[in-house]
Amino acid sequence: MEINTLLIGYVPINDVAGKKPREIRDDKYFKELLADFDLGTLHYVNQTELNWKEKIDEINPLIIVYFGGDYYAEQVKNYKANAMLYCANDAGSIFYRKAEAEEKKEKNRRIFTEIEKTVERIKSGEEEIETIRKFSAMTYNDTYKMITRAIISDNEEAKKKAWELLMDKNGRSDFVWMRVQLICECWEASDAKGKEKFLNLAMKDHIDNGFARELDIHTDEEGIQYRQYEFIYPNGERSYYIRRIPIATKDMEKFGYENLLSKYETPNGARMLLEVGQIKSEMKKYTDFEAEKIYVILNEWKKNPNKTQRELNIIAPNGIIYDKPLEERHVEAFKKLLKAWAEERYFELFTE
């Protein structure tokens, strides 16, 4: 069974004579990446509209990978609606900023891993090509209705698959908007008690990720009780920023509950759930950046434990630069953070 996969924006170089170092580097990256996956029968074409349209008409691809921005990928989707479309990072984007290169390479690997799984399912008979084409051609509203029907159905297997599809980070780009729409609709439909559960679930996600902790219940001057949560900085220190969630009473109406949220500037459920993902993303950027600095310090310390903190470019929290080596407690603290934030980098330096 032939499964045609079209790559738009990358054409392999067969002869490197006269090619620039950048072109050779980009070609090497893509060849090594593609060699790791079974993606069906690969076809290549550049990003010129006439060329990719002709190629699509010629091979009728089931899967298309566009190396470039979402805007032009959407044009490809409009032209070939019944193909699975993925928007991946091109070489220029990957190698533009060294600090972001690994993250963008990992995104590409996730995309090709997902494509390989699809190819495997088709080859094993688990999925039919025509079924995939019909799903790929569905409009936003058609797809959203299908997913929500499955989620509220009594079929647990269908419900599970619908959630997996909706939460798939490598799926269709409009799934993120479907998640937002579903969250908003659930919030609007919830009664006061449902809204309270909604908010506490979002805060539980913060707690599970180490971003917050629960405090004692607060009672205001009107006798209304609130669950309290304090946000925590990445290093574990208190932020003293408290979020209060009203505890709904038996007869409280949902609009009355929403009015209580404004008293302590508590976000609604939709905003709070979206906030969880945003904080995770920002926290990851912060910890990656800090972990790399800690790695450099520990690497230098390991080579020469007698190097002073000034030589290691360490500034103490009080702003003082000490002309003395790191103490054991400092080293252990750095090790703990590096292992928590970048375990692979930790094991590059230390084995247990």
Rosetta silent file (secondary structure, phi, psi, omega in degrees, C-alpha in Angstrom):
SEQUENCE: MEINTLLIGYVPINDVAGKKPREIRDDKYFKELLADFDLGTLHYVNQTELNWKEKIDEINPLIIVYFGGDYYAEQVKNYKANAMLYCANDAGSIFYRKAEAEEKKEKNRRIFTEIEKTVERIKSGEEEIETIRKFSAMTYNDTYKMITRAIISDNEEAKKKAWELLMDKNGRSDFVWMRVQLICECWEASDAKGKEKFLNLAMKDHIDNGFARELDIHTDEEGIQYRQYEFIYPNGERSYYIRRIPIATKDMEKFGYENLLSKYETPNGARMLLEVGQIKSEMKKYTDFEAEKIYVILNEWKKNPNKTQRELNIIAPNGIIYDKPLEERHVEAFKKLLKAWAEERYFELFTE
SCORE:     score description
SCORE:     0.000 S_00000001
   1 L     0.000  125.367 -178.445    0.000    0.000    0.000 S_00000001
   2 L   -91.862  125.849  177.901    1.494    3.340   -1.047 S_00000001
   3 L  -116.582  106.014 -175.999    1.150    6.201    1.421 S_00000001
   4 E   -84.977  126.296  176.619    2.315    9.427   -0.182 S_00000001
   5 E  -119.564  124.022 -177.716    3.803   12.091    2.103 S_00000001
   6 E  -105.663  126.602  175.707    4.656   15.473    0.603 S_00000001
   7 E  -103.729  116.629 -179.871    7.274   17.738    2.172 S_00000001
   8 E  -103.380  119.077  179.318    6.871   21.362    1.094 S_00000001
   9 L   112.374    0.077  174.943    9.875   23.578    1.704 S_00000001
  10 E  -142.762  125.660  174.324   12.652   21.007    1.615 S_00000001
  11 L  -126.700  122.311 -177.043   14.249   19.368   -1.420 S_00000001
  12 L   -57.956  145.892  175.681   17.321   17.131   -0.783 S_00000001
  13 L   -92.530  123.841  179.555   20.657   18.233   -2.198 S_00000001
  14 L   -92.963  -27.405 -179.316   22.242   15.567   -4.388 S_00000001
  15 L  -132.316  115.616 -175.641   25.398   17.477   -5.284 S_00000001
  16 L   -84.132   -3.561 -179.554   26.978   19.785   -2.706 S_00000001
  17 L   -58.684  126.871  177.986   29.395   21.349   -5.184 S_00000001
  18 L    80.984   -1.657 -179.893   28.979   25.119   -5.107 S_00000001
  19 L   -82.807  148.470  179.377   26.541   25.002   -2.205 S_00000001
  20 L   -75.663  153.094  178.153   26.921   27.371    0.728 S_00000001
  21 H   -53.581  -37.535  179.218   27.842   25.961    4.183 S_00000001
  22 H   -63.217  -41.985  179.879   24.413   26.983    5.451 S_00000001
  23 H   -65.337  -39.509  178.988   22.671   24.993    2.715 S_00000001
  24 H   -67.041  -41.390  177.385   24.827   21.927    3.424 S_00000001
  25 H   -60.927  -46.764 -179.085   24.109   22.220    7.166 S_00000001
  26 H   -62.648  -43.189 -179.219   20.343   22.487    6.582 S_00000001
  27 H   -64.351  -41.014  178.948   20.343   19.532    4.187 S_00000001
  28 H   -61.940  -42.809  179.932   22.325   17.395    6.637 S_00000001
  29 H   -59.874  -49.093 -177.093   19.857   18.188    9.418 S_00000001
  30 H   -67.926  -39.503  179.453   16.811   17.173    7.376 S_00000001
  31 H   -63.363  -41.551  178.648   18.374   14.024    5.963 S_00000001
  32 H   -68.114  -37.737  178.809   19.344   12.822    9.437 S_00000001
  33 H   -64.947  -50.907 -175.967   15.904   13.689   10.806 S_00000001
  34 H   -66.862  -28.539 -178.855   13.924   11.944    8.062 S_00000001
  35 L   -65.858  -18.420 -177.015   16.126    8.846    8.205 S_00000001
  36 L   -84.826   -5.205 -172.176   14.809    8.105   11.705 S_00000001
  37 L  -132.213  148.196  170.085   11.171    7.686   10.644 S_00000001
  38 L   -94.039  104.072 -174.065    8.979    5.593    8.363 S_00000001
  39 L  -112.015   17.714 -175.641    6.869    8.316    6.757 S_00000001
  40 L    83.553 -155.445  178.547    5.586    6.419    3.757 S_00000001
  41 E   -86.853  116.069 -174.799    6.711    7.358    0.254 S_00000001
  42 E   -86.494  139.484  174.773    8.382   10.757    0.483 S_00000001
  43 E  -130.845  148.528 -173.800    8.024   13.477   -2.148 S_00000001
  44 E  -128.752  144.830  177.029    9.715   16.877   -2.076 S_00000001
  45 E  -157.764  150.943  177.963    8.883   20.270   -3.516 S_00000001
  46 L   -79.181 -177.994 -171.695    9.860   23.873   -2.814 S_00000001
  47 L   -86.492    3.812  176.689    7.454   26.508   -1.480 S_00000001
  48 L   -64.234  128.011 -173.003    6.569   28.047   -4.833 S_00000001
  49 H   -56.187  -44.001 -178.731    2.779   27.860   -5.068 S_00000001
  50 H   -60.342  -40.954 -177.921    2.707   26.600   -8.661 S_00000001
  51 H   -66.720  -47.671 -177.408    5.124   23.795   -7.804 S_00000001
  52 H   -71.277  -30.645  176.458    3.348   22.452   -4.736 S_00000001
  53 H   -65.780  -43.779  178.558   -0.050   22.636   -6.396 S_00000001
  54 H   -62.437  -41.205 -178.927    1.220   20.629   -9.361 S_00000001
  55 H   -66.868  -40.278  177.939    2.837   18.090   -7.045 S_00000001
  56 H   -62.094  -44.170  179.024   -0.335   17.695   -4.985 S_00000001
  57 H   -63.820  -33.130 -176.753   -2.362   17.093   -8.144 S_00000001
  58 H   -74.180  -45.178 -170.474    0.218   14.580   -9.344 S_00000001
  59 H  -106.995  -11.843 -179.154    0.623   12.374   -6.239 S_00000001
  60 L    49.490   63.116 -174.284   -2.599   13.013   -4.224 S_00000001
  61 L   -66.404  147.432  172.959   -0.737   12.950   -0.867 S_00000001
  62 L   -86.280  -33.284 -177.039   -2.373   11.657    2.288 S_00000001
  63 E  -126.196  135.267  177.657    0.063   13.581    4.495 S_00000001
  64 E  -128.379  131.393  173.696    1.597   17.024    3.885 S_00000001
  65 E  -114.863  121.460  179.711    4.321   18.661    5.958 S_00000001
  66 E  -105.560  120.992  178.491    4.794   22.366    5.381 S_00000001
  67 E   -92.605   96.283 -178.163    8.104   23.832    6.533 S_00000001
  68 L   161.821 -157.454 -174.951    7.246   27.439    7.253 S_00000001
  69 L   -82.776  164.092 -178.804    4.568   29.651    8.794 S_00000001
  70 H   -64.484  -32.534 -175.994    0.931   28.916    9.557 S_00000001
  71 H   -60.654  -49.765 -178.461   -0.351   31.492    7.049 S_00000001
  72 H   -74.611  -28.796  175.709    1.037   29.713    3.989 S_00000001
  73 H   -63.504  -35.222  178.807    0.266   26.310    5.482 S_00000001
  74 H   -65.347  -34.008  176.570   -3.376   27.391    5.610 S_00000001
  75 H   -64.456  -39.573  176.635   -3.264   28.074    1.851 S_00000001
  76 H   -63.731  -42.403  179.959   -2.067   24.510    1.314 S_00000001
  77 H   -62.074  -40.825  179.082   -4.886   23.242    3.546 S_00000001
  78 H   -64.365  -32.858 -179.134   -7.463   25.184    1.549 S_00000001
  79 H   -78.948  -36.550 -177.088   -6.151   23.645   -1.670 S_00000001
  80 L  -129.701   78.896 -173.580   -5.915   20.083   -0.346 S_00000001
  81 L   -69.963  -29.357 -173.409   -8.470   19.743    2.422 S_00000001
  82 L   -93.331   26.881  173.357   -8.561   15.948    2.539 S_00000001
  83 L  -118.443  149.301  175.051   -4.899   15.518    3.480 S_00000001
  84 E   -75.538  122.492 -176.704   -3.399   15.562    6.964 S_00000001
  85 E  -112.054  130.714  175.808   -1.423   18.805    7.209 S_00000001
  86 E  -122.182  138.331  177.256    1.411   19.471    9.657 S_00000001
  87 E  -107.069  111.079 -175.734    3.267   22.777   10.002 S_00000001
  88 E  -109.693  167.995  178.759    6.903   22.126   10.981 S_00000001
  89 L   -79.730  131.147  175.309    9.918   24.343   11.619 S_00000001
  90 L   -82.091  169.557 -175.690   12.125   25.039    8.621 S_00000001
  91 H   -62.852  -38.095  179.929   15.913   25.080    8.914 S_00000001
  92 H   -59.786  -41.040  178.471   16.096   28.873    8.882 S_00000001
  93 H   -67.981  -40.951 -176.803   13.816   29.049   11.905 S_00000001
  94 H   -64.734  -46.354 -173.659   15.679   26.291   13.759 S_00000001
  95 H   -93.843    5.782 -178.974   19.169   27.707   13.357 S_00000001
  96 H   -69.518  -45.017  177.332   18.224   31.392   13.663 S_00000001
  97 L  -124.347  119.084 -176.763   18.524   31.426   17.479 S_00000001
  98 H   -59.300  -36.965 -176.408   20.774   28.880   19.138 S_00000001
  99 H   -65.076  -25.514 -177.028   18.845   29.050   22.418 S_00000001
 100 H  -102.516   -3.891 -172.432   15.631   27.910   20.695 S_00000001
 101 H   -59.756  -47.692 -175.717   17.155   25.369   18.291 S_00000001
 102 H   -65.581  -38.647  178.763   16.715   22.255   20.442 S_00000001
 103 H   -63.438  -41.285 -179.640   13.114   23.082   21.292 S_00000001
 104 H   -72.388  -35.225  175.170   12.250   23.547   17.615 S_00000001
 105 H   -63.731  -39.694 -179.845   14.085   20.374   16.634 S_00000001
 106 H   -65.888  -36.359  176.669   12.094   18.509   19.284 S_00000001
 107 H   -61.103  -43.540  178.468    8.843   19.880   17.862 S_00000001
 108 H   -61.892  -39.782  179.331    9.792   18.481   14.448 S_00000001
 109 H   -64.769  -39.029  177.902   10.586   15.106   15.991 S_00000001
 110 H   -62.962  -41.049  179.953    7.171   15.049   17.697 S_00000001
 111 H   -63.186  -47.756 -177.517    5.484   15.796   14.386 S_00000001
 112 H   -71.255  -27.892  173.671    7.308   13.045   12.510 S_00000001
 113 H   -64.351  -42.258  178.915    6.713   10.600   15.359 S_00000001
 114 H   -65.994  -40.768  178.208    2.979   11.250   15.026 S_00000001
 115 H   -63.196  -43.604  179.177    3.124   10.816   11.241 S_00000001
 116 H   -59.569  -40.074  178.047    5.013    7.544   11.640 S_00000001
 117 H   -62.382  -40.542  177.959    2.321    6.270   14.018 S_00000001
 118 H   -63.540  -44.448  178.707   -0.345    7.099   11.430 S_00000001
 119 H   -60.919  -42.198  179.629    1.611    5.288    8.723 S_00000001
 120 H   -63.586  -41.250 -179.488    2.008    2.255   10.999 S_00000001
 121 H   -65.002  -37.745  178.708   -1.728    2.168   11.782 S_00000001
 122 H   -67.596  -44.649 -178.607   -2.587    2.257    8.090 S_00000001
 123 H   -65.586  -31.318 -179.750   -0.102   -0.476    7.218 S_00000001
 124 L   -85.190   -5.656  178.426   -1.398   -2.703   10.026 S_00000001
 125 L    88.952    4.950 -179.419   -4.994   -2.203    8.912 S_00000001
 126 L   -72.218  -28.187 -179.728   -6.076   -0.280   12.019 S_00000001
 127 L  -133.442  148.248  177.879   -7.051    2.752    9.946 S_00000001
 128 L  -100.975  141.650 -179.764   -8.359    3.254    6.414 S_00000001
 129 H   -58.488  -42.181 -177.990   -6.961    5.927    4.146 S_00000001
 130 H   -65.501  -34.073  177.071  -10.417    7.102    3.123 S_00000001
 131 H   -64.230  -42.456  178.788  -11.448    7.495    6.771 S_00000001
 132 H   -64.514  -41.497  179.700   -8.421    9.697    7.393 S_00000001
 133 H   -63.426  -41.165 -179.662   -9.185   11.752    4.285 S_00000001
 134 H   -64.644  -41.076  179.137  -12.793   12.277    5.379 S_00000001
 135 H   -66.236  -43.144 -178.388  -11.686   13.377    8.844 S_00000001
 136 H   -62.474  -31.238 -176.805   -9.012   15.720    7.447 S_00000001
 137 L   -84.034   -7.235 -178.709  -11.586   17.361    5.161 S_00000001
 138 L   -65.716  143.966  177.138  -14.043   18.087    7.988 S_00000001
 139 L   -74.847  170.287  177.992  -14.682   21.748    8.781 S_00000001
 140 H   -55.776  -49.983 -177.568  -13.982   23.254   12.196 S_00000001
 141 H   -64.441  -40.243  178.578  -17.645   23.049   13.220 S_00000001
 142 H   -61.363  -45.340 -178.627  -18.026   19.475   11.962 S_00000001
 143 H   -66.036  -42.770 -179.157  -14.955   18.365   13.907 S_00000001
 144 H   -62.929  -43.458  178.380  -15.987   20.218   17.059 S_00000001
 145 H   -63.036  -41.145  179.787  -19.471   18.695   17.012 S_00000001
 146 H   -62.132  -44.767 -177.626  -18.038   15.226   16.488 S_00000001
 147 H   -67.419  -45.461 -178.094  -15.608   15.583   19.395 S_00000001
 148 H   -66.978  -35.692  176.175  -18.136   17.076   21.822 S_00000001
 149 H   -61.507  -40.536  179.902  -20.716   14.383   20.985 S_00000001
 150 H   -67.777  -39.068 -177.798  -18.116   11.748   21.809 S_00000001
 151 H   -64.660  -38.115 -177.939  -17.118   13.473   25.059 S_00000001
 152 L   -92.338    3.030 -179.829  -20.694   13.575   26.411 S_00000001
 153 L   -77.808  171.134  177.466  -21.573   10.091   25.163 S_00000001
 154 L   -88.995   -4.100 -179.248  -21.793    6.967   27.343 S_00000001
 155 L   -82.715  104.442 -175.221  -19.147    5.242   25.241 S_00000001
 156 H   -63.654  -36.131  179.743  -16.027    5.389   27.436 S_00000001
 157 H   -67.099  -43.312  178.040  -13.679    4.344   24.619 S_00000001
 158 H   -64.820  -38.620  179.041  -15.057    7.026   22.288 S_00000001
 159 H   -63.172  -44.404 -179.317  -14.835    9.570   25.099 S_00000001
 160 H   -62.524  -45.714 -179.273  -11.205    8.663   25.791 S_00000001
 161 H   -65.139  -37.395  179.963  -10.234    8.901   22.114 S_00000001
 162 H   -63.850  -42.785  178.268  -12.019   12.257   21.739 S_00000001
 163 H   -65.503  -41.524  179.012  -10.093   13.763   24.651 S_00000001
 164 H   -61.112  -40.647  179.904   -6.803   12.387   23.338 S_00000001
 165 H   -65.434  -45.204 -176.668   -7.546   13.904   19.945 S_00000001
 166 H   -67.587  -34.278 -176.288   -8.522   17.273   21.379 S_00000001
 167 H   -92.531   -0.250 -178.523   -5.485   17.489   23.678 S_00000001
 168 L   -67.036  115.427 -178.236   -2.971   16.280   21.070 S_00000001
 169 L   -68.223  -20.568 -177.943   -0.322   19.015   20.813 S_00000001
 170 L  -102.451    9.581 -178.403    0.725   17.774   17.387 S_00000001
 171 L   -81.851 -160.825 -179.569   -2.774   17.570   15.977 S_00000001
 172 L   -57.899  142.868 -175.601   -4.634   20.062   13.826 S_00000001
 173 L   -63.244  -25.290 -178.724   -3.751   23.664   14.611 S_00000001
 174 L   -81.409   -3.014  177.469   -7.407   24.537   15.266 S_00000001
 175 H   -62.565  -32.734  179.663   -7.617   22.026   18.139 S_00000001
 176 H   -62.003  -37.629  179.024   -6.286   24.726   20.469 S_00000001
 177 H   -73.637  -30.803  175.450   -9.309   26.896   19.621 S_00000001
 178 H   -66.564  -38.163  177.033  -11.619   23.931   20.118 S_00000001
 179 H   -62.855  -43.512  178.595  -10.152   23.441   23.587 S_00000001
 180 H   -61.776  -45.838 -179.497  -10.780   27.122   24.340 S_00000001
 181 H   -61.874  -43.221 -179.191  -14.343   26.894   23.007 S_00000001
 182 H   -64.763  -42.957  178.522  -15.090   23.751   25.013 S_00000001
 183 H   -60.974  -46.029 -179.786  -13.704   25.284   28.210 S_00000001
 184 H   -62.627  -42.513 -179.736  -15.779   28.452   27.731 S_00000001
 185 H   -66.218  -39.113  177.700  -18.954   26.503   27.024 S_00000001
 186 H   -64.477  -41.360  179.500  -18.435   24.277   30.080 S_00000001
 187 H   -63.843  -46.435 -178.541  -17.893   27.339   32.267 S_00000001
 188 H   -62.949  -34.021 -176.379  -20.997   29.112   30.984 S_00000001
 189 H   -82.104  -15.535 -174.376  -23.167   26.014   31.502 S_00000001
 190 L   -75.071  144.599  171.767  -21.953   25.304   35.057 S_00000001
 191 L   -80.711 -175.403 -175.044  -23.992   26.219   38.157 S_00000001
 192 H   -59.511  -45.316 -179.729  -22.360   27.885   41.171 S_00000001
 193 H   -65.947  -37.021  178.334  -21.061   24.620   42.638 S_00000001
 194 H   -65.124  -38.823  178.452  -19.827   23.537   39.218 S_00000001
 195 H   -65.738  -38.796  177.630  -17.947   26.812   38.781 S_00000001
 196 H   -61.498  -45.941  178.885  -16.319   26.339   42.187 S_00000001
 197 H   -61.754  -40.364  178.666  -15.153   22.836   41.215 S_00000001
 198 H   -54.956  -49.788 -176.742  -13.940   24.221   37.883 S_00000001
 199 H   -68.864  -40.297 -179.638  -11.718   26.805   39.612 S_00000001
 200 H   -67.966  -32.608  175.790  -10.391   24.420   42.264 S_00000001
 201 H   -64.790  -39.759  178.464   -9.441   21.882   39.579 S_00000001
 202 H   -64.353  -41.696  179.105   -7.429   24.572   37.808 S_00000001
 203 H   -69.190  -32.012  175.734   -5.652   25.454   41.057 S_00000001
 204 H   -61.777  -37.109  176.874   -4.998   21.757   41.722 S_00000001
 205 H   -62.869  -40.545  176.169   -3.164   21.703   38.396 S_00000001
 206 H   -60.967  -43.654 -179.085   -1.042   24.625   39.632 S_00000001
 207 H   -64.708  -44.979 -179.523   -0.323   22.721   42.868 S_00000001
 208 H   -60.250  -29.340 -179.653    0.541   19.493   41.025 S_00000001
 209 L   -92.204    3.258  177.529    3.059   21.444   38.939 S_00000001
 210 L    78.954   18.906 -177.567    4.609   23.076   42.002 S_00000001
 211 L   -95.032  -12.524 -175.185    3.319   26.552   41.155 S_00000001
 212 E  -155.381  166.622  173.951    1.046   27.018   44.183 S_00000001
 213 E  -140.116  153.121 -178.810    0.054   25.703   47.609 S_00000001
 214 E   -89.369  140.104  178.192   -3.273   25.682   49.459 S_00000001
 215 L  -108.768 -175.439  177.412   -3.748   27.791   52.597 S_00000001
 216 L   -69.327  155.839  178.620   -6.401   27.845   55.318 S_00000001
 217 L   -66.300  137.659  179.496   -9.969   28.824   54.423 S_00000001
 218 E  -104.899  136.138  175.990  -10.658   32.567   54.598 S_00000001
 219 E  -116.146  124.260 -177.681  -13.980   33.993   55.859 S_00000001
 220 L   -85.507 -177.583 -175.385  -14.800   37.586   54.875 S_00000001
 221 L   -66.347  -17.951  178.778  -16.793   40.197   56.788 S_00000001
 222 L   -94.723    2.341  178.534  -20.039   38.955   55.187 S_00000001
 223 L    85.764    5.841  178.964  -19.446   35.392   56.333 S_00000001
 224 L   -82.357  132.684 -177.776  -18.609   34.088   52.839 S_00000001
 225 E   -96.390  147.218 -179.222  -15.872   31.456   52.835 S_00000001
 226 E  -134.187  136.635  167.144  -13.046   31.226   50.296 S_00000001
 227 E   -76.921  141.937 -176.484  -10.467   28.600   49.552 S_00000001
 228 E  -119.489  139.917  178.089   -7.056   30.252   49.429 S_00000001
 229 E  -134.767  137.553  175.997   -4.020   29.459   47.290 S_00000001
 230 E  -112.079  131.633  178.142   -0.605   31.104   47.281 S_00000001
 231 E   -77.434  150.629 -175.256    1.570   31.067   44.171 S_00000001
 232 E  -122.789  139.593  176.249    5.186   29.924   44.518 S_00000001
 233 L   -70.873  159.299 -178.363    8.281   31.069   42.642 S_00000001
 234 L   -55.006  -29.945 -179.024   10.272   28.482   40.622 S_00000001
 235 L   -85.633    5.552  177.162   12.926   28.306   43.363 S_00000001
 236 L    93.816   -5.989 -179.141   10.279   27.390   45.948 S_00000001
 237 L   -75.704  153.029  178.217   10.087   30.805   47.627 S_00000001
 238 E   -68.988  143.741  176.037    6.750   32.343   48.600 S_00000001
 239 E   -98.649  -19.556 -175.982    5.292   34.970   46.289 S_00000001
 240 E    64.305   16.282  173.590    2.734   36.265   48.839 S_00000001
 241 E   -96.191  115.115 -174.540    0.251   36.483   45.960 S_00000001
 242 E  -104.975  133.931  174.474   -2.981   34.936   47.248 S_00000001
 243 E  -112.950  130.388 -177.939   -5.858   33.741   45.083 S_00000001
 244 E  -114.286  131.309 -179.680   -9.265   33.269   46.710 S_00000001
 245 E  -117.550  119.247 -177.846  -12.025   31.034   45.324 S_00000001
 246 E   -61.481  142.365  174.154  -15.523   31.408   46.815 S_00000001
 247 L   -92.296  114.537 -174.700  -17.119   28.305   48.341 S_00000001
 248 L   -68.677  135.798  174.794  -20.589   28.079   46.788 S_00000001
 249 L   -87.656  168.976 -173.704  -23.544   27.712   49.152 S_00000001
 250 L   -57.518  -41.416 -173.537  -26.471   25.407   48.421 S_00000001
 251 L  -100.845    8.227 -176.883  -28.812   28.095   47.087 S_00000001
 252 L   -71.625  133.008  177.234  -26.261   30.336   45.366 S_00000001
 253 L   -84.479  155.846 -174.769  -27.004   31.182   41.720 S_00000001
 254 H   -64.593  -31.828  179.917  -24.236   31.013   39.132 S_00000001
 255 H   -73.415  -34.130  174.939  -24.408   34.751   38.352 S_00000001
 256 H   -65.177  -37.214  178.525  -24.154   35.576   42.044 S_00000001
 257 H   -65.637  -41.843  179.593  -21.112   33.316   42.243 S_00000001
 258 H   -62.910  -34.729  178.870  -19.481   35.096   39.305 S_00000001
 259 H   -64.654  -32.745  179.347  -20.023   38.439   41.043 S_00000001
 260 H   -66.053  -27.060 -177.212  -18.051   37.166   44.051 S_00000001
 261 H   -64.092  -30.920 -176.442  -15.024   36.551   41.833 S_00000001
 262 H   -71.122  -22.578 -176.536  -14.550   40.268   41.206 S_00000001
 263 H   -58.981  -42.765 -179.846  -14.092   41.030   44.933 S_00000001
 264 H  -113.883   22.362  177.721  -10.572   39.535   44.975 S_00000001
 265 L    53.291   45.672  177.722   -9.973   39.787   41.206 S_00000001
 266 L   -83.537  127.094  179.064  -10.244   36.016   40.779 S_00000001
 267 L   -64.426  157.246  174.577  -10.177   34.966   37.082 S_00000001
 268 L   -77.064  175.521 -173.561  -13.071   32.956   35.684 S_00000001
 269 H   -61.093  -41.070 -178.760  -12.695   29.273   34.890 S_00000001
 270 H   -63.251  -47.034 -179.863  -11.791   29.676   31.231 S_00000001
 271 H   -63.710  -38.664 -176.123   -9.052   32.213   31.962 S_00000001
 272 H   -69.533  -39.174  178.382   -7.701   30.169   34.852 S_00000001
 273 H   -67.055  -39.857  177.542   -7.420   26.935   32.864 S_00000001
 274 H   -66.963  -33.142  178.925   -5.691   28.723   30.006 S_00000001
 275 H   -61.346  -36.064 -179.789   -3.417   30.374   32.559 S_00000001
 276 H   -57.512  -48.258  179.486   -2.159   26.944   33.668 S_00000001
 277 H   -64.290  -38.730 -179.981   -0.778   26.222   30.204 S_00000001
 278 H   -65.887  -41.513 -179.931    0.739   29.693   29.910 S_00000001
 279 H   -67.041  -39.889  177.083    2.497   29.411   33.267 S_00000001
 280 H   -57.439  -44.900 -178.487    3.828   25.966   32.361 S_00000001
 281 H   -64.635  -46.479 -179.638    5.286   27.399   29.164 S_00000001
 282 H   -66.944  -37.495  178.806    6.839   30.441   30.868 S_00000001
 283 H   -64.388  -39.062  179.444    8.136   28.327   33.732 S_00000001
 284 H   -62.976  -42.607  178.400    9.800   25.962   31.272 S_00000001
 285 H   -61.238  -43.707 -178.371   11.564   28.882   29.584 S_00000001
 286 H   -64.864  -49.662 -176.648   12.737   30.183   32.956 S_00000001
 287 H   -66.665  -35.630  176.715   13.980   26.845   34.302 S_00000001
 288 H   -62.708  -43.293 -179.377   15.736   25.990   31.025 S_00000001
 289 H   -64.922  -46.944 -179.048   17.549   29.334   31.108 S_00000001
 290 H   -67.839  -38.323 -179.595   18.509   29.023   34.782 S_00000001
 291 H   -61.768  -37.874  179.910   19.508   25.358   34.422 S_00000001
 292 H   -66.565  -38.021  177.280   21.973   26.236   31.688 S_00000001
 293 H   -65.650  -41.909  179.565   23.597   28.874   33.913 S_00000001
 294 H   -65.737  -38.677  178.559   23.813   26.378   36.794 S_00000001
 295 H   -58.966  -44.610 -179.720   25.302   23.772   34.459 S_00000001
 296 H   -62.462  -43.287  179.994   28.084   26.176   33.471 S_00000001
 297 H   -62.445  -49.075 -177.710   28.818   26.998   37.128 S_00000001
 298 H   -67.086  -32.901  178.202   28.936   23.345   38.219 S_00000001
 299 H   -65.001  -43.959  178.139   31.020   22.377   35.223 S_00000001
 300 H   -67.932  -40.296  178.539   33.607   25.033   36.105 S_00000001
 301 H   -62.675  -39.158 -179.116   33.447   24.119   39.807 S_00000001
 302 H   -64.695  -36.774  178.551   34.018   20.452   38.980 S_00000001
 303 H   -68.971  -36.834 -178.090   37.157   21.336   37.016 S_00000001
 304 L  -150.387   93.214 -178.506   38.460   23.513   39.841 S_00000001
 305 L   -62.930  -13.214 -178.462   36.573   23.533   43.207 S_00000001
 306 L   -89.375   -1.319  177.442   38.850   26.326   44.429 S_00000001
 307 L   -62.451  139.090  179.939   37.543   28.878   41.941 S_00000001
 308 E   -76.757  163.468  177.747   36.019   31.849   43.718 S_00000001
 309 L   -63.724  -29.639  175.967   32.413   32.873   43.331 S_00000001
 310 L   -65.534  -43.582 -179.930   33.650   35.971   41.516 S_00000001
 311 L   -66.540  -26.637  179.015   35.507   33.771   39.017 S_00000001
 312 L   -89.521    3.408  179.566   32.327   31.704   38.587 S_00000001
 313 L    60.372   42.319  179.341   30.311   34.894   37.916 S_00000001
 314 L  -104.537  128.264  174.948   28.043   34.312   40.905 S_00000001
 315 L  -111.597  124.345 -179.090   26.266   37.220   42.536 S_00000001
 316 L   -66.651  158.097  179.612   24.698   36.473   45.931 S_00000001
 317 L   -54.686  -28.452  179.457   21.002   37.355   46.528 S_00000001
 318 L   -84.029    3.381  177.179   22.134   40.359   48.581 S_00000001
 319 L    88.878   -1.118 -179.011   24.084   41.653   45.570 S_00000001
 320 L   -87.390  142.351  174.854   27.518   40.910   47.013 S_00000001
 321 L  -106.457  117.714 -175.009   30.197   39.102   44.979 S_00000001
 322 L   -92.481  138.991  176.171   32.325   36.899   47.236 S_00000001
 323 L   -95.838   54.216  177.281   36.024   36.196   46.660 S_00000001
 324 L  -147.242  156.003 -177.168   35.794   32.710   48.116 S_00000001
 325 E   -66.922  165.786  174.604   34.934   29.253   46.736 S_00000001
 326 L   -65.242  139.808  173.897   31.482   27.717   46.827 S_00000001
 327 L   -83.887  163.818 -177.794   30.583   25.995   50.079 S_00000001
 328 H   -58.756  -37.672 -179.348   29.251   22.440   50.075 S_00000001
 329 H   -65.319  -33.382  177.315   25.719   23.664   50.809 S_00000001
 330 H   -67.447  -46.130 -179.287   25.846   25.905   47.732 S_00000001
 331 H   -60.032  -44.988 -179.198   27.018   23.061   45.505 S_00000001
 332 H   -64.071  -37.588  177.864   24.298   20.737   46.811 S_00000001
 333 H   -65.080  -43.090  177.460   21.642   23.395   46.237 S_00000001
 334 H   -63.299  -42.816  178.976   22.839   23.921   42.658 S_00000001
 335 H   -59.841  -43.836 -178.266   22.877   20.154   42.064 S_00000001
 336 H   -61.306  -43.861  179.746   19.339   19.812   43.348 S_00000001
 337 H   -66.893  -43.422 -178.875   18.049   22.538   41.029 S_00000001
 338 H   -62.676  -42.225  179.770   19.922   21.218   37.987 S_00000001
 339 H   -65.107  -37.238 -179.479   18.593   17.689   38.530 S_00000001
 340 H   -72.392  -36.461 -172.939   15.032   19.002   38.926 S_00000001
 341 H   -96.802  -27.646 -177.640   15.134   21.326   35.916 S_00000001
 342 L  -151.216   76.626 -172.836   17.451   19.538   33.460 S_00000001
 343 H   -58.894  -39.204 -179.793   18.092   15.960   34.523 S_00000001
 344 H   -62.524  -40.481  178.639   20.058   15.069   31.391 S_00000001
 345 H   -66.681  -35.310  178.049   22.443   17.979   31.962 S_00000001
 346 H   -61.522  -47.362 -177.007   22.837   16.883   35.583 S_00000001
 347 H   -73.152  -13.662  171.177   23.860   13.362   34.584 S_00000001
 348 H   -65.819  -30.857 -176.203   26.373   14.789   32.114 S_00000001
 349 H  -100.375  -33.421 -172.742   28.272   16.026   35.160 S_00000001
 350 L  -133.339  142.412  173.743   27.352   13.597   37.906 S_00000001
 351 L  -119.711  145.392 -176.761   26.507    9.897   38.140 S_00000001
 352 L  -109.996    0.000    0.000   24.763    8.310   41.070 S_00000001
